[in-house]
């Protein structure tokens, strides 16, 4: 590890200036290097990649628990398959806009989809390809080409697959590490079911997985069913998971889509039921990306650096020996013994034996957000003790005989501190929607909405009224929360009683 992060520590922007603090921090903590000569394609550094892989491990565990099977599809997709997807997406979008069943339409207009976002491959060596290919922006097209070959009867269902791969989208907006990139570290689960009811059960299971993962990362989330105009056009409905960032904007870190049988009809994914009848499967998808890491950095970091949740910290405990002219050998021997004991208990530990001042080491590990630091000096050795300093700011001395229990307790205390701080931020950044009135095509607000907050309201209105609120406020309509009010409240528009809880926010 270089010394530059510690030197830069004194110049860390305040987190209150999030626009400057965030890009500084992801590089100072050595998560990525943004100097690669393609915009939006950062180089993962070892510390960042280890963190991301630990997040992936949590995902793998949830997939194994819920009987998903891992697959790995090719990166390249032929152009004719994209045309097939685009036609489907365009048809569904047009049907939604016109409020009719997709089967009632014939698509004659220009198709929409990922065509404007993909990276194309049109040559192989010096040979021009008859059928150009593109780098996957997501994998529906690739996967659903194979599903008809894997699914024959009801005995093959449910089919529950997932993969963690890189996807590519030509993002034209301002890029930000982890938040908006062109090469995306992407998790996607794709499932097929006998009917809508079974697919809905899968959606509920996905939301359970989401809650488990977010709990491991120590941040609360908004879970909302997106409005019609913000639903993926290929989906019946979309449920999105958002984190409230330090500046009050929301960041979508995951999404779940219920497709019904719309994609199955486009890709001819059928099964034979127990009566011998051919039926279309019903499908779902669940996606996440390295935005999870971006949200972790943003949620938990402070003016000293990152604070890593113990579950995903590449280094959970760092040991800093305090050496003197006499007794250095004994101190290092004791430090190595601590490393051995912690590793035996599957605790990720590092001995910092660099020949630099202890204060410099403290700065380095603070920036990287290591949850727990153990200091071991001559006095500690004489008293058979050690000093624990947590990234939460606590410092305590323990007897060496209490090593394992004290380390576990302190890691738990850091975890609890992170949850408490994150919940505090979450609650402080949600405000009640001020009174508003809609008269025909006009809307009036009692007071202007403040940037830096998410607004909550009871809402029983229609899509047109929701869109009017969006346009008037400049805030995005996140949709109806999956956690409704416990008691009925008056809709801010109609005055009708409802338990629907709706959120509005500025978004990334």
Secondary structure, 3 states (H helix, E strand, C coil): CCCHHHHHHCCCCCCCCHHHHHHHHHHHCCCEECCCCCCCCCEECHHHHHHHHHHHHHHHHHHHHCCCEECCCCCEEEHHHHHHHHHHHHHHHHHHHHCCCHHHCCCCCCCCCCCCCCCEEEEECCEEEEEEEEECCCCHHHHHHHHHHHCCEHHHCCEEEEEEEEEECCCCCCCECCCECCEEEEEEEEEEECCHHHHHHHHHHHHHHHHHHHHHCCCCCEEEECCHHHCCCCCCEEEEEEEECCCCCEEEEEEEEEEECHHHHHHCCEEECCCCCEEECEEEEEEEECHHHHHHHHHHCECCECCCCCCCCCCCEEEEECCCCCCHHHHHHHHHHHHHHHHHCCCCEEEECCCCCHHHHHHHHHHHCCCEEEEECHHHHHCCEEEEEECCCCEEEEEHHHHHHHHHHHHHHHHHHHHHHHHHHHHHCEEECCCEEEECCEEEECCCCCCCCEEEEECCCCHHHHHHHHHHHCCEEEEEECCCCCCCEECCCCCCEECCEEEEECEC
